[in-house]
Amino acid sequence: MTAVLLGCSSGSSKKAAEDATSSNDVTTSTDTAAQDVTTHPDGLTTDVTTNLDAQDQTSMGSDVEILFLHHSTGGVIWGGGVEQWFTDYNSNQGTSYQIVEQAFPKDSPYGWNNYPFDYWNIWVNHAGPVAFTEEPTLEMLTAKQDVIVWKHCFPVSGIDADNGAPDVTSEQKTVENYKAQYAGLKTKMREFPATRFVVWTGAALTQASNSEESATRARTFFQWVKSEWDEPGDNIFVWDFYELETQGGLYLPDNFAASPDDSHPNDTLAQLAAPLFAQRVVDVIEGRGDTGKITGEP
C-alpha cells in the first residue's frame, strides 16, 4: 500500500516551495549547497553529499500531503493504526497532515514487484511526465505530494551472492545490483528538493524462509543504506523498519510473523510499528529528519 503526505507548509506550501527552489532544481551555489563525489566499493561513483538549502530542513508547515506507497507488508503496518494516529496528532497539534496509502506498483499491468529494480525502472529508467505501464513517475507524484514514502516487501531480503559485475538494469536480487539501483534513485529523488522522501529499510524474512547467507547479505545492504546511502542535509530520509522487525537479528522473529512460514508481520508488530512509522514521518515534516531516531522511537 501507499501513504501520501500532502502539503509542505501552511497555506499552499507546495507552491511556495516550488517557487523558492526554481522548478525543483537543487541549488548549487557555494553559499547554499555543497557537492562531493564518492566512489563506493562496488565501483559506482555518485554525488552522495549534495546538501540542500537549509530552509529545506525546517518545518514544512501545517498543511502537508503524504503518500505511502506499499504492498502487503505496508498494508499490515497501515492497519496497525497509522491513519488514526495522524487524526489524533492533527487534533492535538492543530496540524493538517493528510496521509493516504496506495499499492505501488499495481499487480497489473506492471506486476506485483516493488524491489530496488522496480523503483529504478519506473522512476529512473522511464522518468518523465507520462506514466509507465500505468504507474506514476516521480515527475507526476512530486507535482502533488509533499512527502512520499516508499518501501519493499519481504522478498527483497532473499539476496543472491554478488558476481562482481553490478548491473543497474538487472532484476536479480544482489547487493551490488541493489546499490547500483539505489544510487540512481538517490540522484533522481534529489531532483525534487521540494518533496521529502521517507524510505523504509527492507522487510525481513523468517528463519524458515531464508538462508543465513542470504539473510546476512540483507543485513549488510540495509546497514549500507543507513550508514552510507542515507546522508544528512538532503531531502531523503530513512525509517528503519528492518531493525524494528529483526530486533537486531537476521530474521523476522516468529512472534512478529504471521507464521513461521509466512513473513508478513502480524498484528503485534503492526501495533508496535505503526506509531513509530507515523512519528518518523512527522519528524521529517517538522525538520527533525536528520536528528530524530530513524526508528521513530523517542
N, C-alpha and C positions, 0 to 999 in steps of 0.2 A: 504494500500500500504506500501512499504518498502523502506527506503532510506539507502544507504550504503556509508560510508566514507572509501575510500581506501587509505592505506598508513599511516605511522606514522612519518616519517621524510624524509628529502631529500635523494634521492637515495633509496636503499632498506631498508626503515625504519622498516618494519615489521620483516625482517630477523634480523636486528640489535637488535631490542627489544627482539626478542625471544632468541638470543644468550645471551643477558645481563641478562635475567631472567631465564635462565636454564630450557628451555622447559615449560615456563609459570608457574613455581612454585612460590608461594608467599614467599618472603624472610622472615624468622622469627628470624633472629639474633637480639640480643638486640641493635645492632648499627643501624639497618635499619628498624625495624618494631616492633610494639607492638600489643599485642592481649589481649583483655579483654572479659569477658563473661557477658552478660546482660540477665536478666530474665524479660520478658515483662509481662504486666498484664494478658495476655491470657495464661500464664504458659509456653510459649515457651522460650527455652534457646538457644541463638545463639551467635556466635562470631561476634559481630557487630562493633568492633573497631579495626579491623586489618588494620594497616597503611602500605602502600606500600612504597618502596624506594622513596626518594624524587625526583629522576630523572623521575619518572612516573608522576610528576606534572609539568614538564617542557613542552615546546612545542614538539609536535610530529614530527615537521619538515614540509617541504613544500609540500611533496607528500603524500597525505592521502586518503585512500579509506573509504567511508562512506556508510553504508547500512541502509535504512529506511524501517522498517517492519510495515505494516499497513493494514487497511481495508478502508471502505468508508470515514470515518471522516478524516483520514490521507490523503486520496486522494484529498479531498476538499482543505485541507491546502496546500498540494503539488501543486495543481493547482493555488494557490494564488501567485506563482512566486518563489518558493524555488529554482528550478533549475537555473533560470535566475539570482537570487541573487548570487549564487555561481559562475556563469560565470563572472559576473561583479566584484565580490570580487577578484577572481583569476587574472583577468586582471589588476585591480588596485594595488594589493599587490604582484604580482609575485609569487603567490602560485599555487599549483595544487591539490586542494581539490576536489575529484571526488565523487559525490553523486548519488546514484541510489535508486529507490524505488521498493518494492516487496510486493505482497499480502502474508500475513502470518497469520495463516495457510490458505491454499487454501480451496475453497469450497469443493473440492473432492480430495482425499478420506477422509481427516481428518474431514472436516466440518468447516463452516464459524464461528468459535468461537475463539476469541482472548482475553480471560479473564484470571485472575490470574491462575486458574486451568490449562488452556490450555498451557500456557508457562511452568508452572511447569511440566505438564505431558510430554511434548515433550523434554524439556531441562534437567530436573532433573530425572523424573521417567524413561525416556527412553534415558538417556545420553549414548554417545558413538560415535564411528566413522561411524555408519551406520544410515541413515535417518529413521525416524519413520513415517509411512504412507506417505512417500514421502516428509516429512518436514525435513529440515536440523537441526541437533543438534548443540549445541554451539561448540562442538569439530570440526565440519565441518565448521561452519561460521567463527570462530575465526582464522582458518588457513589462511583465505584470507582477512578478513576485519580488518581494524584498529579501526573503530568506528561503533558500532551497536546501532541503535535507535529502541526502541520498545514501543508499546502503546496498549491501549484497546479502543474499540468502546463504544459508549454511553450506551448500556445496562449494562455496568459494574456498573453504578450508581443506578441501581434498586436493592437495597440491602435488604435482609430479616433480621429479628431480630436474634441475636445470641441465641444459645440454651445452651451455657455453655460447649460445647464439641467440640472444634475446630478439624477439620478433614482435613488434607492436601490432602487427596485423594477424597474429595467431590467436585462436581460441583456446589453445592448450593452456591449462592452468599450471604455470610455473612461476616461481618468484621473479625470475628475470623478465618474463613477459609482463607480469603484473606491474613491475617497476617501470617498464617502458610505457605502459598504458597510463599509469598514474602520472608520469612526467608530462605526457601530452594533456591529460585532464587538468593538471595544475596550471599549465600555461594557458589553457582555454578559459578556465574559471577566472583567472586574473585579468582577462579582457573585459570583465564586467564588475568593476570595483564598487558600483552602487548596490550590488547584490552580495549578500553574505551567504556562504555555503557551510553547511554542517555535514561532515562525512562520518558515518559510523565505522569504527573498526569492525571487521567482518564477524559474522556469526560463526560459532564453533560447532563441530560435530561431536556426538557422543563417542565414548571409547569404543563401543561396539560397531561404530560406523566409520572409523578411521584408523589408520595405522599410526604407530608412534612416529615414524619418519615423516609422514605427511603432516601430522599434527605439529611436529616441530618446525617444519617449513612454514606452516601457517603462523605460528607464534613469531617466527623470525620476520615474516613480512609485515605483520601488524605492528611489531616493535619498530620496524623501519618507518612505517607510516607515521608513528608518533614521534620518533626521535630525530628523523631526518627530513622526511617529506613535508610534514607539517612545520611551518615556521611562523614566528611572531611577526606582526606588522602588516599582514596582508588580509585578504577577505575570505580566507579558508580556515576552518576550524574543525577539530575532531571531537567526536563523542566516543569514549572508549567502552563500547558495548562488549567487546570481546573480553576485557578484563573483568567486567561485572559478571559475565556468564561463567567464565572459567575459574574465577576466584584465585587467579594466579597459576592455574594448572594448564594442561594441554587440551583438555576436553570439556564439553558441556557436561557437568555432573548429572547423574541420573535423577537426583532430587530436583533439578531445574528443568528436566526434559519431559516432553510428553510421554516418552517411554524410553527404555534403554536403546531401542532400535529406531526411535523417531527423534530427530534432532530439533524439532520445533520446541521453542520454550513453552513451559507450562504456565498456569495461572500464578503460581508462586513467584516465578521470575518476573512475569509481567507486572505484578503488583509492586515488586521491588524496583524494576527498571523504569516504569512509566513516569513517575515523578522526577526521577533523576534525569531522564531524557528531556522532559519539559523544562526543568531548571537549567540544563545546559543550553538549550535554545534561548531562554530568557537571558542568560549570562552573555551570550553572543550578541543579542539585540541591544542590551544595555551597556555594551562596551567592555565587558569582563571576559571576553573570549580568550584573551591571552593570559589572563591572570587567575581565572577560576579553575577549579579542578576539572580535568577533561572527562571524569566520570559523572560530573554533576553533583557529586557529594559535597556536603558543607566543608 
